[in-house]
Amino acid sequence: MDQPTVGILHPGSMGAAVAACAATNAAAALWCETGRSTASVERAARFGLTPVATLAELLDRSDIVISLCPPAAAEDLARDVAGHRFAGVYVEANAINPERTQRIAALLDGGATVVDGGVVGSPPVGGKAPTLYLSGAASATKHIEALFTGTAVRTAVLGTEIGKASALKLAYASFQKTSRVLVALAVGMAREHGVDQELIEVASRRTDSYLSEPQYVAKTAARAWRWGPELEEAADTLAAAGLPPEMLRAAASTLARWNDAKDGELTLTDALDRLAQP
């Protein structure tokens, strides 16, 4: 695979940017435009991705396929890929729990080689440099490392066991995303009693606290439609380990109040007002 062809499923904000980085070392970066939104079409064009008409064409032409979609769709998407007998490297990079990743690996067994992936960080644009953690067969992970060499996407291999990368992704998400939800609740409570500015002043004395960044509440609201399902996946992972999942389920329930703010441009006031409405 000196210059493999890469297929991205699908070009959301993370997927399109990751695919654009992969294109640096690939012959082409493909995406399937059938059934996708106008926003997806515009995003894919902006990142220089090559459209194809059908999933079958994308799979026939691709050596490596990267799956980055909403968590709920991950298994159905993998099932579609398995139905087309894809025989390349399939990077399952969604925010799903290790058990689901293992089911996907079993689903594709005998055809594709599955690499477990987890992206930690923001999309690789504007100087951002996320890390794509990988676990799976060394013969496959080395191809993914080569694909992103010299790009804004760093790679780190965790071993050969499918599920390790997914577990790391969700462990980090359980802290980072729940912390942002707690900031919103704390600022909302303080605002109700007219002491929100005082709360922010107190928090600003500790620069390592998320509470000192209340402006991020609006970004949290805009991303809630993606973050909530991730926390449900993390809660399932906790439950499977015999750990209490209730805190993460409560955070996911809180995020659900912002579902209608999908990728919107909100102010802090807008976000807190929406949070206060059941």
Secondary structure as GFF3:
##gff-version 3
##sequence-region A 1 278
A	DSSP	beta_strand	5	9	.	.	.	ID=ss1
A	DSSP	alpha_helix	13	22	.	.	.	ID=ss2
A	DSSP	three_ten_helix	23	25	.	.	.	ID=ss3
A	DSSP	beta_strand	28	32	.	.	.	ID=ss4
A	DSSP	alpha_helix	38	46	.	.	.	ID=ss5
A	DSSP	beta_strand	50	52	.	.	.	ID=ss6
A	DSSP	alpha_helix	55	61	.	.	.	ID=ss7
A	DSSP	beta_strand	64	67	.	.	.	ID=ss8
A	DSSP	three_ten_helix	71	73	.	.	.	ID=ss9
A	DSSP	alpha_helix	74	83	.	.	.	ID=ss10
A	DSSP	beta_strand	89	92	.	.	.	ID=ss11
A	DSSP	alpha_helix	98	108	.	.	.	ID=ss12
A	DSSP	beta_strand	113	120	.	.	.	ID=ss13
A	DSSP	beta_strand	131	135	.	.	.	ID=ss14
A	DSSP	alpha_helix	138	147	.	.	.	ID=ss15
A	DSSP	beta_strand	154	157	.	.	.	ID=ss16
A	DSSP	alpha_helix	164	192	.	.	.	ID=ss17
A	DSSP	alpha_helix	196	204	.	.	.	ID=ss18
A	DSSP	three_ten_helix	210	212	.	.	.	ID=ss19
A	DSSP	alpha_helix	216	240	.	.	.	ID=ss20
A	DSSP	alpha_helix	246	255	.	.	.	ID=ss21
A	DSSP	three_ten_helix	256	261	.	.	.	ID=ss22
A	DSSP	alpha_helix	268	275	.	.	.	ID=ss23
###
